[in-house]
């Protein structure tokens, strides 16, 4: 796994077009403070080929998670929000502007750090 630095958040989102129309595949609760999310997304760096991406959130400070059986029903047409501010990361389904309103998402995570791993589709 490779750490995502706060300064690289915007480039990361641009590379995957904010994960618009991506597919949520799997959620793994590793511990009370660590969660892994697996998604399929189009990668701009690879000619928009589809790849699998695993995001690992550590030091979770708050979350609202869905069951794996419901992931295929999540509308990803607005993509995700990934905020890197106030010395933490925030992930949410949909388009949000700050850490406060990201909790309105049907699925969100606030964490101290974020790592990612690229895989094949």
MODELLER restraints for C-alpha pairs under 7 A, 6 or more apart:
rsr = mdl.restraints
at = mdl.atoms
rsr.add(forms.Gaussian(group=physical.xy_distance, feature=features.Distance(at['CA:1:A'], at['CA:115:A']), mean=5.77, stdev=0.5))
rsr.add(forms.Gaussian(group=physical.xy_distance, feature=features.Distance(at['CA:1:A'], at['CA:116:A']), mean=5.32, stdev=0.5))
rsr.add(forms.Gaussian(group=physical.xy_distance, feature=features.Distance(at['CA:1:A'], at['CA:117:A']), mean=4.93, stdev=0.5))
rsr.add(forms.Gaussian(group=physical.xy_distance, feature=features.Distance(at['CA:2:A'], at['CA:115:A']), mean=5.16, stdev=0.5))
rsr.add(forms.Gaussian(group=physical.xy_distance, feature=features.Distance(at['CA:2:A'], at['CA:116:A']), mean=5.32, stdev=0.5))
rsr.add(forms.Gaussian(group=physical.xy_distance, feature=features.Distance(at['CA:2:A'], at['CA:117:A']), mean=6.32, stdev=0.5))
rsr.add(forms.Gaussian(group=physical.xy_distance, feature=features.Distance(at['CA:3:A'], at['CA:114:A']), mean=5.97, stdev=0.5))
rsr.add(forms.Gaussian(group=physical.xy_distance, feature=features.Distance(at['CA:3:A'], at['CA:115:A']), mean=4.08, stdev=0.5))
rsr.add(forms.Gaussian(group=physical.xy_distance, feature=features.Distance(at['CA:3:A'], at['CA:116:A']), mean=6.37, stdev=0.5))
rsr.add(forms.Gaussian(group=physical.xy_distance, feature=features.Distance(at['CA:4:A'], at['CA:114:A']), mean=5.68, stdev=0.5))
rsr.add(forms.Gaussian(group=physical.xy_distance, feature=features.Distance(at['CA:4:A'], at['CA:115:A']), mean=5.39, stdev=0.5))
rsr.add(forms.Gaussian(group=physical.xy_distance, feature=features.Distance(at['CA:4:A'], at['CA:116:A']), mean=6.86, stdev=0.5))
rsr.add(forms.Gaussian(group=physical.xy_distance, feature=features.Distance(at['CA:6:A'], at['CA:84:A']), mean=5.46, stdev=0.5))
rsr.add(forms.Gaussian(group=physical.xy_distance, feature=features.Distance(at['CA:9:A'], at['CA:84:A']), mean=6.71, stdev=0.5))
rsr.add(forms.Gaussian(group=physical.xy_distance, feature=features.Distance(at['CA:15:A'], at['CA:43:A']), mean=6.10, stdev=0.5))
rsr.add(forms.Gaussian(group=physical.xy_distance, feature=features.Distance(at['CA:15:A'], at['CA:44:A']), mean=5.10, stdev=0.5))
rsr.add(forms.Gaussian(group=physical.xy_distance, feature=features.Distance(at['CA:15:A'], at['CA:45:A']), mean=6.44, stdev=0.5))
rsr.add(forms.Gaussian(group=physical.xy_distance, feature=features.Distance(at['CA:16:A'], at['CA:41:A']), mean=6.57, stdev=0.5))
rsr.add(forms.Gaussian(group=physical.xy_distance, feature=features.Distance(at['CA:16:A'], at['CA:42:A']), mean=5.86, stdev=0.5))
rsr.add(forms.Gaussian(group=physical.xy_distance, feature=features.Distance(at['CA:16:A'], at['CA:43:A']), mean=5.14, stdev=0.5))
rsr.add(forms.Gaussian(group=physical.xy_distance, feature=features.Distance(at['CA:16:A'], at['CA:44:A']), mean=6.04, stdev=0.5))
rsr.add(forms.Gaussian(group=physical.xy_distance, feature=features.Distance(at['CA:18:A'], at['CA:79:A']), mean=5.35, stdev=0.5))
rsr.add(forms.Gaussian(group=physical.xy_distance, feature=features.Distance(at['CA:18:A'], at['CA:80:A']), mean=5.75, stdev=0.5))
rsr.add(forms.Gaussian(group=physical.xy_distance, feature=features.Distance(at['CA:19:A'], at['CA:41:A']), mean=6.06, stdev=0.5))
rsr.add(forms.Gaussian(group=physical.xy_distance, feature=features.Distance(at['CA:19:A'], at['CA:79:A']), mean=4.57, stdev=0.5))
rsr.add(forms.Gaussian(group=physical.xy_distance, feature=features.Distance(at['CA:19:A'], at['CA:80:A']), mean=5.86, stdev=0.5))
rsr.add(forms.Gaussian(group=physical.xy_distance, feature=features.Distance(at['CA:20:A'], at['CA:76:A']), mean=5.91, stdev=0.5))
rsr.add(forms.Gaussian(group=physical.xy_distance, feature=features.Distance(at['CA:20:A'], at['CA:77:A']), mean=5.32, stdev=0.5))
rsr.add(forms.Gaussian(group=physical.xy_distance, feature=features.Distance(at['CA:20:A'], at['CA:78:A']), mean=5.51, stdev=0.5))
rsr.add(forms.Gaussian(group=physical.xy_distance, feature=features.Distance(at['CA:20:A'], at['CA:79:A']), mean=3.69, stdev=0.5))
rsr.add(forms.Gaussian(group=physical.xy_distance, feature=features.Distance(at['CA:21:A'], at['CA:76:A']), mean=4.84, stdev=0.5))
rsr.add(forms.Gaussian(group=physical.xy_distance, feature=features.Distance(at['CA:21:A'], at['CA:77:A']), mean=4.81, stdev=0.5))
rsr.add(forms.Gaussian(group=physical.xy_distance, feature=features.Distance(at['CA:21:A'], at['CA:79:A']), mean=6.16, stdev=0.5))
rsr.add(forms.Gaussian(group=physical.xy_distance, feature=features.Distance(at['CA:22:A'], at['CA:39:A']), mean=6.81, stdev=0.5))
rsr.add(forms.Gaussian(group=physical.xy_distance, feature=features.Distance(at['CA:22:A'], at['CA:40:A']), mean=5.65, stdev=0.5))
rsr.add(forms.Gaussian(group=physical.xy_distance, feature=features.Distance(at['CA:22:A'], at['CA:41:A']), mean=4.68, stdev=0.5))
rsr.add(forms.Gaussian(group=physical.xy_distance, feature=features.Distance(at['CA:22:A'], at['CA:76:A']), mean=6.03, stdev=0.5))
rsr.add(forms.Gaussian(group=physical.xy_distance, feature=features.Distance(at['CA:22:A'], at['CA:79:A']), mean=6.90, stdev=0.5))
rsr.add(forms.Gaussian(group=physical.xy_distance, feature=features.Distance(at['CA:23:A'], at['CA:39:A']), mean=5.46, stdev=0.5))
rsr.add(forms.Gaussian(group=physical.xy_distance, feature=features.Distance(at['CA:23:A'], at['CA:40:A']), mean=5.04, stdev=0.5))
rsr.add(forms.Gaussian(group=physical.xy_distance, feature=features.Distance(at['CA:23:A'], at['CA:41:A']), mean=6.63, stdev=0.5))
rsr.add(forms.Gaussian(group=physical.xy_distance, feature=features.Distance(at['CA:24:A'], at['CA:38:A']), mean=6.35, stdev=0.5))
rsr.add(forms.Gaussian(group=physical.xy_distance, feature=features.Distance(at['CA:24:A'], at['CA:39:A']), mean=4.54, stdev=0.5))
rsr.add(forms.Gaussian(group=physical.xy_distance, feature=features.Distance(at['CA:24:A'], at['CA:40:A']), mean=6.60, stdev=0.5))
rsr.add(forms.Gaussian(group=physical.xy_distance, feature=features.Distance(at['CA:24:A'], at['CA:71:A']), mean=5.81, stdev=0.5))
rsr.add(forms.Gaussian(group=physical.xy_distance, feature=features.Distance(at['CA:24:A'], at['CA:72:A']), mean=6.74, stdev=0.5))
rsr.add(forms.Gaussian(group=physical.xy_distance, feature=features.Distance(at['CA:25:A'], at['CA:38:A']), mean=5.40, stdev=0.5))
rsr.add(forms.Gaussian(group=physical.xy_distance, feature=features.Distance(at['CA:25:A'], at['CA:39:A']), mean=5.23, stdev=0.5))
rsr.add(forms.Gaussian(group=physical.xy_distance, feature=features.Distance(at['CA:25:A'], at['CA:71:A']), mean=6.63, stdev=0.5))
rsr.add(forms.Gaussian(group=physical.xy_distance, feature=features.Distance(at['CA:26:A'], at['CA:37:A']), mean=5.86, stdev=0.5))
rsr.add(forms.Gaussian(group=physical.xy_distance, feature=features.Distance(at['CA:26:A'], at['CA:38:A']), mean=5.06, stdev=0.5))
rsr.add(forms.Gaussian(group=physical.xy_distance, feature=features.Distance(at['CA:26:A'], at['CA:68:A']), mean=5.85, stdev=0.5))
rsr.add(forms.Gaussian(group=physical.xy_distance, feature=features.Distance(at['CA:27:A'], at['CA:36:A']), mean=5.77, stdev=0.5))
rsr.add(forms.Gaussian(group=physical.xy_distance, feature=features.Distance(at['CA:27:A'], at['CA:37:A']), mean=4.65, stdev=0.5))
rsr.add(forms.Gaussian(group=physical.xy_distance, feature=features.Distance(at['CA:27:A'], at['CA:38:A']), mean=6.41, stdev=0.5))
rsr.add(forms.Gaussian(group=physical.xy_distance, feature=features.Distance(at['CA:27:A'], at['CA:68:A']), mean=6.15, stdev=0.5))
rsr.add(forms.Gaussian(group=physical.xy_distance, feature=features.Distance(at['CA:28:A'], at['CA:35:A']), mean=5.74, stdev=0.5))
rsr.add(forms.Gaussian(group=physical.xy_distance, feature=features.Distance(at['CA:28:A'], at['CA:36:A']), mean=5.05, stdev=0.5))
rsr.add(forms.Gaussian(group=physical.xy_distance, feature=features.Distance(at['CA:28:A'], at['CA:37:A']), mean=6.46, stdev=0.5))
rsr.add(forms.Gaussian(group=physical.xy_distance, feature=features.Distance(at['CA:29:A'], at['CA:35:A']), mean=4.58, stdev=0.5))
rsr.add(forms.Gaussian(group=physical.xy_distance, feature=features.Distance(at['CA:29:A'], at['CA:36:A']), mean=6.46, stdev=0.5))
rsr.add(forms.Gaussian(group=physical.xy_distance, feature=features.Distance(at['CA:33:A'], at['CA:58:A']), mean=5.80, stdev=0.5))
rsr.add(forms.Gaussian(group=physical.xy_distance, feature=features.Distance(at['CA:33:A'], at['CA:59:A']), mean=4.96, stdev=0.5))
rsr.add(forms.Gaussian(group=physical.xy_distance, feature=features.Distance(at['CA:33:A'], at['CA:60:A']), mean=4.67, stdev=0.5))
rsr.add(forms.Gaussian(group=physical.xy_distance, feature=features.Distance(at['CA:34:A'], at['CA:56:A']), mean=7.00, stdev=0.5))
rsr.add(forms.Gaussian(group=physical.xy_distance, feature=features.Distance(at['CA:34:A'], at['CA:57:A']), mean=5.54, stdev=0.5))
rsr.add(forms.Gaussian(group=physical.xy_distance, feature=features.Distance(at['CA:34:A'], at['CA:58:A']), mean=4.58, stdev=0.5))
rsr.add(forms.Gaussian(group=physical.xy_distance, feature=features.Distance(at['CA:34:A'], at['CA:59:A']), mean=6.38, stdev=0.5))
rsr.add(forms.Gaussian(group=physical.xy_distance, feature=features.Distance(at['CA:34:A'], at['CA:60:A']), mean=6.34, stdev=0.5))
rsr.add(forms.Gaussian(group=physical.xy_distance, feature=features.Distance(at['CA:35:A'], at['CA:56:A']), mean=5.77, stdev=0.5))
rsr.add(forms.Gaussian(group=physical.xy_distance, feature=features.Distance(at['CA:35:A'], at['CA:57:A']), mean=5.34, stdev=0.5))
rsr.add(forms.Gaussian(group=physical.xy_distance, feature=features.Distance(at['CA:35:A'], at['CA:58:A']), mean=6.87, stdev=0.5))
rsr.add(forms.Gaussian(group=physical.xy_distance, feature=features.Distance(at['CA:36:A'], at['CA:54:A']), mean=6.53, stdev=0.5))
rsr.add(forms.Gaussian(group=physical.xy_distance, feature=features.Distance(at['CA:36:A'], at['CA:55:A']), mean=5.50, stdev=0.5))
rsr.add(forms.Gaussian(group=physical.xy_distance, feature=features.Distance(at['CA:36:A'], at['CA:56:A']), mean=4.34, stdev=0.5))
rsr.add(forms.Gaussian(group=physical.xy_distance, feature=features.Distance(at['CA:36:A'], at['CA:57:A']), mean=6.31, stdev=0.5))
rsr.add(forms.Gaussian(group=physical.xy_distance, feature=features.Distance(at['CA:37:A'], at['CA:54:A']), mean=5.51, stdev=0.5))
rsr.add(forms.Gaussian(group=physical.xy_distance, feature=features.Distance(at['CA:37:A'], at['CA:55:A']), mean=5.14, stdev=0.5))
rsr.add(forms.Gaussian(group=physical.xy_distance, feature=features.Distance(at['CA:37:A'], at['CA:56:A']), mean=6.51, stdev=0.5))
rsr.add(forms.Gaussian(group=physical.xy_distance, feature=features.Distance(at['CA:38:A'], at['CA:52:A']), mean=6.90, stdev=0.5))
rsr.add(forms.Gaussian(group=physical.xy_distance, feature=features.Distance(at['CA:38:A'], at['CA:53:A']), mean=5.67, stdev=0.5))
rsr.add(forms.Gaussian(group=physical.xy_distance, feature=features.Distance(at['CA:38:A'], at['CA:54:A']), mean=4.31, stdev=0.5))
rsr.add(forms.Gaussian(group=physical.xy_distance, feature=features.Distance(at['CA:38:A'], at['CA:55:A']), mean=6.39, stdev=0.5))
rsr.add(forms.Gaussian(group=physical.xy_distance, feature=features.Distance(at['CA:39:A'], at['CA:52:A']), mean=5.69, stdev=0.5))
rsr.add(forms.Gaussian(group=physical.xy_distance, feature=features.Distance(at['CA:39:A'], at['CA:53:A']), mean=5.30, stdev=0.5))
rsr.add(forms.Gaussian(group=physical.xy_distance, feature=features.Distance(at['CA:39:A'], at['CA:54:A']), mean=6.35, stdev=0.5))
rsr.add(forms.Gaussian(group=physical.xy_distance, feature=features.Distance(at['CA:40:A'], at['CA:50:A']), mean=6.50, stdev=0.5))
rsr.add(forms.Gaussian(group=physical.xy_distance, feature=features.Distance(at['CA:40:A'], at['CA:51:A']), mean=5.58, stdev=0.5))
rsr.add(forms.Gaussian(group=physical.xy_distance, feature=features.Distance(at['CA:40:A'], at['CA:52:A']), mean=4.42, stdev=0.5))
rsr.add(forms.Gaussian(group=physical.xy_distance, feature=features.Distance(at['CA:40:A'], at['CA:53:A']), mean=6.12, stdev=0.5))
rsr.add(forms.Gaussian(group=physical.xy_distance, feature=features.Distance(at['CA:40:A'], at['CA:121:A']), mean=6.82, stdev=0.5))
rsr.add(forms.Gaussian(group=physical.xy_distance, feature=features.Distance(at['CA:41:A'], at['CA:50:A']), mean=5.35, stdev=0.5))
rsr.add(forms.Gaussian(group=physical.xy_distance, feature=features.Distance(at['CA:41:A'], at['CA:51:A']), mean=5.66, stdev=0.5))
rsr.add(forms.Gaussian(group=physical.xy_distance, feature=features.Distance(at['CA:41:A'], at['CA:52:A']), mean=6.48, stdev=0.5))
rsr.add(forms.Gaussian(group=physical.xy_distance, feature=features.Distance(at['CA:42:A'], at['CA:48:A']), mean=4.86, stdev=0.5))
rsr.add(forms.Gaussian(group=physical.xy_distance, feature=features.Distance(at['CA:42:A'], at['CA:49:A']), mean=5.35, stdev=0.5))
rsr.add(forms.Gaussian(group=physical.xy_distance, feature=features.Distance(at['CA:42:A'], at['CA:50:A']), mean=4.34, stdev=0.5))
rsr.add(forms.Gaussian(group=physical.xy_distance, feature=features.Distance(at['CA:42:A'], at['CA:51:A']), mean=6.29, stdev=0.5))
rsr.add(forms.Gaussian(group=physical.xy_distance, feature=features.Distance(at['CA:43:A'], at['CA:49:A']), mean=5.62, stdev=0.5))
rsr.add(forms.Gaussian(group=physical.xy_distance, feature=features.Distance(at['CA:43:A'], at['CA:50:A']), mean=6.15, stdev=0.5))
rsr.add(forms.Gaussian(group=physical.xy_distance, feature=features.Distance(at['CA:43:A'], at['CA:51:A']), mean=6.69, stdev=0.5))
rsr.add(forms.Gaussian(group=physical.xy_distance, feature=features.Distance(at['CA:50:A'], at['CA:121:A']), mean=5.75, stdev=0.5))
rsr.add(forms.Gaussian(group=physical.xy_distance, feature=features.Distance(at['CA:51:A'], at['CA:119:A']), mean=6.03, stdev=0.5))
rsr.add(forms.Gaussian(group=physical.xy_distance, feature=features.Distance(at['CA:51:A'], at['CA:120:A']), mean=5.07, stdev=0.5))
rsr.add(forms.Gaussian(group=physical.xy_distance, feature=features.Distance(at['CA:51:A'], at['CA:121:A']), mean=4.25, stdev=0.5))
rsr.add(forms.Gaussian(group=physical.xy_distance, feature=features.Distance(at['CA:52:A'], at['CA:118:A']), mean=6.01, stdev=0.5))
rsr.add(forms.Gaussian(group=physical.xy_distance, feature=features.Distance(at['CA:52:A'], at['CA:119:A']), mean=4.87, stdev=0.5))
rsr.add(forms.Gaussian(group=physical.xy_distance, feature=features.Distance(at['CA:52:A'], at['CA:120:A']), mean=5.49, stdev=0.5))
rsr.add(forms.Gaussian(group=physical.xy_distance, feature=features.Distance(at['CA:52:A'], at['CA:121:A']), mean=4.95, stdev=0.5))
rsr.add(forms.Gaussian(group=physical.xy_distance, feature=features.Distance(at['CA:53:A'], at['CA:116:A']), mean=6.84, stdev=0.5))
rsr.add(forms.Gaussian(group=physical.xy_distance, feature=features.Distance(at['CA:53:A'], at['CA:117:A']), mean=5.70, stdev=0.5))
rsr.add(forms.Gaussian(group=physical.xy_distance, feature=features.Distance(at['CA:53:A'], at['CA:118:A']), mean=4.69, stdev=0.5))
rsr.add(forms.Gaussian(group=physical.xy_distance, feature=features.Distance(at['CA:53:A'], at['CA:119:A']), mean=5.94, stdev=0.5))
rsr.add(forms.Gaussian(group=physical.xy_distance, feature=features.Distance(at['CA:54:A'], at['CA:116:A']), mean=5.45, stdev=0.5))
rsr.add(forms.Gaussian(group=physical.xy_distance, feature=features.Distance(at['CA:54:A'], at['CA:117:A']), mean=5.13, stdev=0.5))
rsr.add(forms.Gaussian(group=physical.xy_distance, feature=features.Distance(at['CA:54:A'], at['CA:118:A']), mean=6.57, stdev=0.5))
rsr.add(forms.Gaussian(group=physical.xy_distance, feature=features.Distance(at['CA:55:A'], at['CA:114:A']), mean=6.83, stdev=0.5))
rsr.add(forms.Gaussian(group=physical.xy_distance, feature=features.Distance(at['CA:55:A'], at['CA:115:A']), mean=5.82, stdev=0.5))
rsr.add(forms.Gaussian(group=physical.xy_distance, feature=features.Distance(at['CA:55:A'], at['CA:116:A']), mean=4.52, stdev=0.5))
rsr.add(forms.Gaussian(group=physical.xy_distance, feature=features.Distance(at['CA:55:A'], at['CA:117:A']), mean=6.71, stdev=0.5))
rsr.add(forms.Gaussian(group=physical.xy_distance, feature=features.Distance(at['CA:56:A'], at['CA:114:A']), mean=5.61, stdev=0.5))
rsr.add(forms.Gaussian(group=physical.xy_distance, feature=features.Distance(at['CA:56:A'], at['CA:115:A']), mean=5.07, stdev=0.5))
rsr.add(forms.Gaussian(group=physical.xy_distance, feature=features.Distance(at['CA:56:A'], at['CA:116:A']), mean=6.04, stdev=0.5))
rsr.add(forms.Gaussian(group=physical.xy_distance, feature=features.Distance(at['CA:57:A'], at['CA:111:A']), mean=5.96, stdev=0.5))
rsr.add(forms.Gaussian(group=physical.xy_distance, feature=features.Distance(at['CA:57:A'], at['CA:113:A']), mean=5.91, stdev=0.5))
rsr.add(forms.Gaussian(group=physical.xy_distance, feature=features.Distance(at['CA:57:A'], at['CA:114:A']), mean=4.71, stdev=0.5))
rsr.add(forms.Gaussian(group=physical.xy_distance, feature=features.Distance(at['CA:57:A'], at['CA:115:A']), mean=6.65, stdev=0.5))
rsr.add(forms.Gaussian(group=physical.xy_distance, feature=features.Distance(at['CA:58:A'], at['CA:111:A']), mean=5.81, stdev=0.5))
rsr.add(forms.Gaussian(group=physical.xy_distance, feature=features.Distance(at['CA:58:A'], at['CA:112:A']), mean=6.03, stdev=0.5))
rsr.add(forms.Gaussian(group=physical.xy_distance, feature=features.Distance(at['CA:58:A'], at['CA:113:A']), mean=5.26, stdev=0.5))
rsr.add(forms.Gaussian(group=physical.xy_distance, feature=features.Distance(at['CA:58:A'], at['CA:114:A']), mean=6.31, stdev=0.5))
rsr.add(forms.Gaussian(group=physical.xy_distance, feature=features.Distance(at['CA:59:A'], at['CA:111:A']), mean=5.13, stdev=0.5))
rsr.add(forms.Gaussian(group=physical.xy_distance, feature=features.Distance(at['CA:59:A'], at['CA:112:A']), mean=4.93, stdev=0.5))
rsr.add(forms.Gaussian(group=physical.xy_distance, feature=features.Distance(at['CA:59:A'], at['CA:113:A']), mean=6.57, stdev=0.5))
rsr.add(forms.Gaussian(group=physical.xy_distance, feature=features.Distance(at['CA:60:A'], at['CA:110:A']), mean=5.69, stdev=0.5))
rsr.add(forms.Gaussian(group=physical.xy_distance, feature=features.Distance(at['CA:60:A'], at['CA:111:A']), mean=4.04, stdev=0.5))
rsr.add(forms.Gaussian(group=physical.xy_distance, feature=features.Distance(at['CA:60:A'], at['CA:112:A']), mean=6.41, stdev=0.5))
rsr.add(forms.Gaussian(group=physical.xy_distance, feature=features.Distance(at['CA:61:A'], at['CA:110:A']), mean=5.50, stdev=0.5))
rsr.add(forms.Gaussian(group=physical.xy_distance, feature=features.Distance(at['CA:61:A'], at['CA:111:A']), mean=5.49, stdev=0.5))
rsr.add(forms.Gaussian(group=physical.xy_distance, feature=features.Distance(at['CA:62:A'], at['CA:109:A']), mean=5.94, stdev=0.5))
rsr.add(forms.Gaussian(group=physical.xy_distance, feature=features.Distance(at['CA:62:A'], at['CA:110:A']), mean=5.20, stdev=0.5))
rsr.add(forms.Gaussian(group=physical.xy_distance, feature=features.Distance(at['CA:63:A'], at['CA:108:A']), mean=5.40, stdev=0.5))
rsr.add(forms.Gaussian(group=physical.xy_distance, feature=features.Distance(at['CA:63:A'], at['CA:109:A']), mean=4.29, stdev=0.5))
rsr.add(forms.Gaussian(group=physical.xy_distance, feature=features.Distance(at['CA:63:A'], at['CA:110:A']), mean=6.17, stdev=0.5))
rsr.add(forms.Gaussian(group=physical.xy_distance, feature=features.Distance(at['CA:64:A'], at['CA:107:A']), mean=5.21, stdev=0.5))
rsr.add(forms.Gaussian(group=physical.xy_distance, feature=features.Distance(at['CA:64:A'], at['CA:108:A']), mean=5.26, stdev=0.5))
rsr.add(forms.Gaussian(group=physical.xy_distance, feature=features.Distance(at['CA:64:A'], at['CA:109:A']), mean=6.54, stdev=0.5))
rsr.add(forms.Gaussian(group=physical.xy_distance, feature=features.Distance(at['CA:65:A'], at['CA:107:A']), mean=5.34, stdev=0.5))
rsr.add(forms.Gaussian(group=physical.xy_distance, feature=features.Distance(at['CA:65:A'], at['CA:108:A']), mean=6.66, stdev=0.5))
rsr.add(forms.Gaussian(group=physical.xy_distance, feature=features.Distance(at['CA:66:A'], at['CA:107:A']), mean=6.56, stdev=0.5))
rsr.add(forms.Gaussian(group=physical.xy_distance, feature=features.Distance(at['CA:78:A'], at['CA:94:A']), mean=5.01, stdev=0.5))
rsr.add(forms.Gaussian(group=physical.xy_distance, feature=features.Distance(at['CA:78:A'], at['CA:95:A']), mean=6.24, stdev=0.5))
rsr.add(forms.Gaussian(group=physical.xy_distance, feature=features.Distance(at['CA:79:A'], at['CA:93:A']), mean=6.38, stdev=0.5))
rsr.add(forms.Gaussian(group=physical.xy_distance, feature=features.Distance(at['CA:79:A'], at['CA:94:A']), mean=5.42, stdev=0.5))
rsr.add(forms.Gaussian(group=physical.xy_distance, feature=features.Distance(at['CA:80:A'], at['CA:92:A']), mean=5.62, stdev=0.5))
rsr.add(forms.Gaussian(group=physical.xy_distance, feature=features.Distance(at['CA:80:A'], at['CA:93:A']), mean=4.53, stdev=0.5))
rsr.add(forms.Gaussian(group=physical.xy_distance, feature=features.Distance(at['CA:80:A'], at['CA:94:A']), mean=4.87, stdev=0.5))
rsr.add(forms.Gaussian(group=physical.xy_distance, feature=features.Distance(at['CA:80:A'], at['CA:95:A']), mean=6.20, stdev=0.5))
rsr.add(forms.Gaussian(group=physical.xy_distance, feature=features.Distance(at['CA:81:A'], at['CA:91:A']), mean=5.64, stdev=0.5))
rsr.add(forms.Gaussian(group=physical.xy_distance, feature=features.Distance(at['CA:81:A'], at['CA:92:A']), mean=5.16, stdev=0.5))
rsr.add(forms.Gaussian(group=physical.xy_distance, feature=features.Distance(at['CA:81:A'], at['CA:93:A']), mean=6.32, stdev=0.5))
rsr.add(forms.Gaussian(group=physical.xy_distance, feature=features.Distance(at['CA:81:A'], at['CA:94:A']), mean=6.13, stdev=0.5))
rsr.add(forms.Gaussian(group=physical.xy_distance, feature=features.Distance(at['CA:81:A'], at['CA:95:A']), mean=5.48, stdev=0.5))
rsr.add(forms.Gaussian(group=physical.xy_distance, feature=features.Distance(at['CA:81:A'], at['CA:96:A']), mean=5.99, stdev=0.5))
rsr.add(forms.Gaussian(group=physical.xy_distance, feature=features.Distance(at['CA:82:A'], at['CA:89:A']), mean=6.94, stdev=0.5))
rsr.add(forms.Gaussian(group=physical.xy_distance, feature=features.Distance(at['CA:82:A'], at['CA:90:A']), mean=5.57, stdev=0.5))
rsr.add(forms.Gaussian(group=physical.xy_distance, feature=features.Distance(at['CA:82:A'], at['CA:91:A']), mean=4.66, stdev=0.5))
rsr.add(forms.Gaussian(group=physical.xy_distance, feature=features.Distance(at['CA:82:A'], at['CA:92:A']), mean=6.69, stdev=0.5))
rsr.add(forms.Gaussian(group=physical.xy_distance, feature=features.Distance(at['CA:83:A'], at['CA:89:A']), mean=5.57, stdev=0.5))
rsr.add(forms.Gaussian(group=physical.xy_distance, feature=features.Distance(at['CA:83:A'], at['CA:90:A']), mean=4.99, stdev=0.5))
rsr.add(forms.Gaussian(group=physical.xy_distance, feature=features.Distance(at['CA:83:A'], at['CA:91:A']), mean=6.59, stdev=0.5))
rsr.add(forms.Gaussian(group=physical.xy_distance, feature=features.Distance(at['CA:84:A'], at['CA:90:A']), mean=6.57, stdev=0.5))
rsr.add(forms.Gaussian(group=physical.xy_distance, feature=features.Distance(at['CA:87:A'], at['CA:112:A']), mean=6.96, stdev=0.5))
rsr.add(forms.Gaussian(group=physical.xy_distance, feature=features.Distance(at['CA:88:A'], at['CA:111:A']), mean=5.70, stdev=0.5))
rsr.add(forms.Gaussian(group=physical.xy_distance, feature=features.Distance(at['CA:88:A'], at['CA:112:A']), mean=4.56, stdev=0.5))
rsr.add(forms.Gaussian(group=physical.xy_distance, feature=features.Distance(at['CA:88:A'], at['CA:113:A']), mean=6.55, stdev=0.5))
rsr.add(forms.Gaussian(group=physical.xy_distance, feature=features.Distance(at['CA:89:A'], at['CA:110:A']), mean=5.74, stdev=0.5))
rsr.add(forms.Gaussian(group=physical.xy_distance, feature=features.Distance(at['CA:89:A'], at['CA:111:A']), mean=5.25, stdev=0.5))
rsr.add(forms.Gaussian(group=physical.xy_distance, feature=features.Distance(at['CA:89:A'], at['CA:112:A']), mean=5.99, stdev=0.5))
rsr.add(forms.Gaussian(group=physical.xy_distance, feature=features.Distance(at['CA:89:A'], at['CA:113:A']), mean=6.35, stdev=0.5))
rsr.add(forms.Gaussian(group=physical.xy_distance, feature=features.Distance(at['CA:90:A'], at['CA:99:A']), mean=6.63, stdev=0.5))
rsr.add(forms.Gaussian(group=physical.xy_distance, feature=features.Distance(at['CA:90:A'], at['CA:109:A']), mean=5.64, stdev=0.5))
rsr.add(forms.Gaussian(group=physical.xy_distance, feature=features.Distance(at['CA:90:A'], at['CA:110:A']), mean=4.37, stdev=0.5))
rsr.add(forms.Gaussian(group=physical.xy_distance, feature=features.Distance(at['CA:90:A'], at['CA:111:A']), mean=6.36, stdev=0.5))
rsr.add(forms.Gaussian(group=physical.xy_distance, feature=features.Distance(at['CA:91:A'], at['CA:108:A']), mean=5.38, stdev=0.5))
rsr.add(forms.Gaussian(group=physical.xy_distance, feature=features.Distance(at['CA:91:A'], at['CA:109:A']), mean=5.14, stdev=0.5))
rsr.add(forms.Gaussian(group=physical.xy_distance, feature=features.Distance(at['CA:91:A'], at['CA:110:A']), mean=6.47, stdev=0.5))
rsr.add(forms.Gaussian(group=physical.xy_distance, feature=features.Distance(at['CA:92:A'], at['CA:102:A']), mean=6.06, stdev=0.5))
rsr.add(forms.Gaussian(group=physical.xy_distance, feature=features.Distance(at['CA:92:A'], at['CA:105:A']), mean=5.86, stdev=0.5))
rsr.add(forms.Gaussian(group=physical.xy_distance, feature=features.Distance(at['CA:92:A'], at['CA:107:A']), mean=5.74, stdev=0.5))
rsr.add(forms.Gaussian(group=physical.xy_distance, feature=features.Distance(at['CA:92:A'], at['CA:108:A']), mean=4.25, stdev=0.5))
rsr.add(forms.Gaussian(group=physical.xy_distance, feature=features.Distance(at['CA:92:A'], at['CA:109:A']), mean=6.59, stdev=0.5))
rsr.add(forms.Gaussian(group=physical.xy_distance, feature=features.Distance(at['CA:93:A'], at['CA:105:A']), mean=5.94, stdev=0.5))
rsr.add(forms.Gaussian(group=physical.xy_distance, feature=features.Distance(at['CA:93:A'], at['CA:106:A']), mean=6.85, stdev=0.5))
rsr.add(forms.Gaussian(group=physical.xy_distance, feature=features.Distance(at['CA:93:A'], at['CA:107:A']), mean=5.85, stdev=0.5))
rsr.add(forms.Gaussian(group=physical.xy_distance, feature=features.Distance(at['CA:93:A'], at['CA:108:A']), mean=6.75, stdev=0.5))
rsr.add(forms.Gaussian(group=physical.xy_distance, feature=features.Distance(at['CA:94:A'], at['CA:105:A']), mean=6.81, stdev=0.5))
rsr.add(forms.Gaussian(group=physical.xy_distance, feature=features.Distance(at['CA:96:A'], at['CA:102:A']), mean=5.58, stdev=0.5))
rsr.add(forms.Gaussian(group=physical.xy_distance, feature=features.Distance(at['CA:102:A'], at['CA:108:A']), mean=6.86, stdev=0.5))
